[in-house]
Amino acid sequence: MHAHVILAAGQGTRMKSRLPKVLHPLLGKPMLAYAVETALALSPEKLVVVVGH
Protein backbone atom coordinates (compact mmCIF):
# COMPACT_ATOMS: atom_id res chain seq x y z
CA MET A 1 0.00 0.00 0.00
CA HIS A 2 1.21 3.50 -0.86
CA ALA A 3 0.34 5.78 2.08
CA HIS A 4 1.23 9.28 3.17
CA VAL A 5 1.33 10.48 6.76
CA ILE A 6 1.28 14.19 7.56
CA LEU A 7 2.39 15.05 11.09
CA ALA A 8 0.45 18.17 12.07
CA ALA A 9 0.19 17.89 15.82
CA GLY A 10 2.33 20.81 16.93
CA GLN A 11 0.88 23.45 19.19
CA GLY A 12 3.02 26.26 17.80
CA THR A 13 3.71 28.03 21.09
CA ARG A 14 6.73 29.84 19.64
CA MET A 15 4.39 31.55 17.18
CA LYS A 16 2.73 33.27 20.15
CA SER A 17 -0.76 32.57 18.84
CA ARG A 18 -3.83 30.75 20.09
CA LEU A 19 -4.06 28.95 16.73
CA PRO A 20 -2.24 25.68 16.15
CA LYS A 21 0.62 26.40 13.76
CA VAL A 22 -0.81 24.29 10.93
CA LEU A 23 -3.96 26.45 10.90
CA HIS A 24 -2.13 29.74 10.44
CA PRO A 25 -3.07 31.28 7.10
CA LEU A 26 -0.48 31.50 4.36
CA LEU A 27 -1.57 33.20 1.14
CA GLY A 28 -5.22 32.75 2.07
CA LYS A 29 -5.13 29.08 3.11
CA PRO A 30 -4.16 27.27 6.30
CA MET A 31 -0.61 25.91 6.09
CA LEU A 32 -1.95 22.38 6.48
CA ALA A 33 -3.91 22.74 3.23
CA TYR A 34 -0.67 22.97 1.25
CA ALA A 35 0.65 19.73 2.73
CA VAL A 36 -2.65 17.91 2.10
CA GLU A 37 -2.93 19.19 -1.48
CA THR A 38 0.65 18.16 -2.24
CA ALA A 39 0.15 14.69 -0.76
CA LEU A 40 -3.11 14.17 -2.67
CA ALA A 41 -1.42 15.21 -5.93
CA LEU A 42 0.81 12.14 -5.49
CA SER A 43 -2.30 9.88 -5.48
CA PRO A 44 -1.72 7.91 -2.28
CA GLU A 45 -3.95 4.94 -1.53
CA LYS A 46 -4.30 6.29 1.99
CA LEU A 47 -3.69 9.71 3.53
CA VAL A 48 -3.38 10.05 7.30
CA VAL A 49 -3.18 13.43 9.02
CA VAL A 50 -2.05 13.28 12.65
CA VAL A 51 -3.48 16.25 14.57
CA GLY A 52 -3.73 17.33 18.18
CA HIS A 53 -1.21 18.13 20.87
Z-matrix of the N, CA and C atoms (Angstrom, degrees):
N
C 1 1.451
C 2 1.531 1 108.48
N 3 1.305 2 115.32 1 139.28
C 4 1.469 3 122.78 2 177.96
C 5 1.533 4 107.55 3 -100.37
N 6 1.324 5 117.36 4 107.35
C 7 1.464 6 121.36 5 -176.77
C 8 1.522 7 110.85 6 -124.27
N 9 1.314 8 114.78 7 153.92
C 10 1.462 9 121.68 8 175.25
C 11 1.520 10 107.58 9 -121.87
N 12 1.314 11 116.11 10 139.96
C 13 1.458 12 121.83 11 175.95
C 14 1.518 13 107.53 12 -123.51
N 15 1.325 14 115.76 13 125.13
C 16 1.462 15 121.67 14 176.94
C 17 1.521 16 107.20 15 -108.17
N 18 1.318 17 116.37 16 119.60
C 19 1.462 18 121.52 17 178.31
C 20 1.522 19 108.34 18 -89.88
N 21 1.328 20 116.36 19 110.19
C 22 1.461 21 121.50 20 -175.53
C 23 1.521 22 110.44 21 -133.50
N 24 1.317 23 115.96 22 44.94
C 25 1.456 24 120.20 23 -173.27
C 26 1.522 25 114.09 24 -104.09
N 27 1.307 26 117.99 25 6.31
C 28 1.461 27 119.72 26 -177.46
C 29 1.515 28 113.10 27 -72.97
N 30 1.293 29 115.36 28 145.48
C 31 1.462 30 120.94 29 179.43
C 32 1.523 31 111.46 30 -81.56
N 33 1.295 32 117.88 31 -31.91
C 34 1.462 33 120.94 32 178.08
C 35 1.513 34 113.90 33 76.43
N 36 1.311 35 117.96 34 37.51
C 37 1.466 36 121.00 35 -176.90
C 38 1.524 37 112.38 36 -64.00
N 39 1.323 38 117.82 37 -29.73
C 40 1.467 39 119.83 38 179.40
C 41 1.526 40 112.11 39 -70.22
N 42 1.327 41 117.05 40 -14.19
C 43 1.465 42 120.29 41 178.17
C 44 1.530 43 110.88 42 -82.72
N 45 1.327 44 116.13 43 -6.96
C 46 1.469 45 122.58 44 178.55
C 47 1.529 46 111.40 45 52.87
N 48 1.323 47 114.86 46 52.33
C 49 1.458 48 121.76 47 -179.17
C 50 1.521 49 108.86 48 -140.10
N 51 1.308 50 116.02 49 155.86
C 52 1.459 51 120.61 50 176.23
C 53 1.527 52 111.23 51 -80.60
N 54 1.330 53 116.93 52 -15.51
C 55 1.465 54 121.36 53 178.90
C 56 1.526 55 110.90 54 -80.80
N 57 1.326 56 117.20 55 141.89
C 58 1.465 57 117.94 56 168.86
C 59 1.525 58 108.82 57 -61.58
N 60 1.314 59 117.04 58 146.77
C 61 1.469 60 119.71 59 -172.64
C 62 1.520 61 113.14 60 -59.58
N 63 1.317 62 118.89 61 -33.03
C 64 1.466 63 120.02 62 -178.28
C 65 1.526 64 112.77 63 -71.48
N 66 1.331 65 117.49 64 -13.51
C 67 1.465 66 120.66 65 179.03
C 68 1.520 67 113.06 66 -96.57
N 69 1.318 68 117.38 67 -3.19
C 70 1.463 69 119.94 68 177.30
C 71 1.521 70 109.45 69 -64.66
N 72 1.325 71 116.63 70 134.96
C 73 1.465 72 119.06 71 -179.25
C 74 1.526 73 112.19 72 -72.57
N 75 1.314 74 114.47 73 142.54
C 76 1.455 75 122.48 74 175.68
C 77 1.529 76 106.11 75 -139.66
N 78 1.321 77 115.99 76 112.15
C 79 1.467 78 121.40 77 -177.15
C 80 1.527 79 112.02 78 54.80
N 81 1.343 80 115.42 79 40.79
C 82 1.458 81 120.86 80 173.67
C 83 1.517 82 116.66 81 87.94
N 84 1.330 83 118.04 82 -0.08
C 85 1.463 84 121.02 83 178.90
C 86 1.521 85 109.03 84 -133.90
N 87 1.343 86 116.79 85 150.64
C 88 1.460 87 118.54 86 174.10
C 89 1.530 88 109.89 87 -61.92
N 90 1.317 89 117.03 88 145.59
C 91 1.466 90 120.71 89 -178.82
C 92 1.529 91 111.96 90 -55.45
N 93 1.307 92 117.26 91 -35.02
C 94 1.463 93 120.90 92 -179.98
C 95 1.526 94 111.66 93 -61.27
N 96 1.321 95 117.46 94 -32.79
C 97 1.466 96 120.70 95 -179.40
C 98 1.522 97 111.60 96 -58.85
N 99 1.317 98 117.28 97 -36.95
C 100 1.468 99 120.42 98 179.87
C 101 1.529 100 111.16 99 -65.74
N 102 1.317 101 116.95 100 -40.95
C 103 1.468 102 120.47 101 179.07
C 104 1.526 103 110.85 102 -66.77
N 105 1.329 104 116.80 103 -42.03
C 106 1.467 105 120.77 104 179.69
C 107 1.525 106 110.50 105 -65.75
N 108 1.322 107 117.44 106 -45.80
C 109 1.467 108 120.72 107 179.67
C 110 1.528 109 111.44 108 -60.78
N 111 1.319 110 116.76 109 -41.85
C 112 1.464 111 120.56 110 179.62
C 113 1.524 112 110.82 111 -65.13
N 114 1.323 113 116.68 112 -43.99
C 115 1.462 114 120.28 113 179.22
C 116 1.527 115 110.93 114 -63.55
N 117 1.329 116 117.94 115 -43.15
C 118 1.463 117 120.92 116 -179.84
C 119 1.525 118 111.98 117 -65.44
N 120 1.319 119 117.11 118 -31.83
C 121 1.469 120 120.82 119 178.30
C 122 1.528 121 111.40 120 -63.73
N 123 1.325 122 117.31 121 -20.99
C 124 1.464 123 121.99 122 178.74
C 125 1.528 124 112.31 123 -88.79
N 126 1.329 125 116.81 124 2.77
C 127 1.475 126 124.36 125 176.13
C 128 1.529 127 114.23 126 54.03
N 129 1.323 128 117.39 127 57.03
C 130 1.465 129 118.38 128 177.60
C 131 1.528 130 110.38 129 -72.34
N 132 1.324 131 116.42 130 154.05
C 133 1.460 132 120.01 131 174.00
C 134 1.524 133 110.01 132 -72.09
N 135 1.317 134 115.33 133 -28.67
C 136 1.464 135 120.57 134 -178.73
C 137 1.518 136 108.28 135 -145.04
N 138 1.330 137 116.02 136 138.51
C 139 1.464 138 121.91 137 175.89
C 140 1.519 139 107.75 138 -124.29
N 141 1.311 140 116.24 139 124.65
C 142 1.463 141 122.12 140 179.86
C 143 1.521 142 107.57 141 -119.03
N 144 1.334 143 116.02 142 128.50
C 145 1.459 144 121.18 143 175.91
C 146 1.524 145 106.91 144 -114.96
N 147 1.317 146 116.34 145 117.87
C 148 1.465 147 122.06 146 179.40
C 149 1.521 148 107.25 147 -91.99
N 150 1.343 149 116.29 148 117.71
C 151 1.463 150 121.48 149 -178.59
C 152 1.519 151 109.81 150 -124.63
N 153 1.318 152 115.53 151 168.83
C 154 1.457 153 121.13 152 179.55
C 155 1.516 154 110.75 153 106.53
N 156 1.312 155 115.13 154 172.66
C 157 1.465 156 120.11 155 176.95
C 158 1.496 157 108.93 156 -158.47
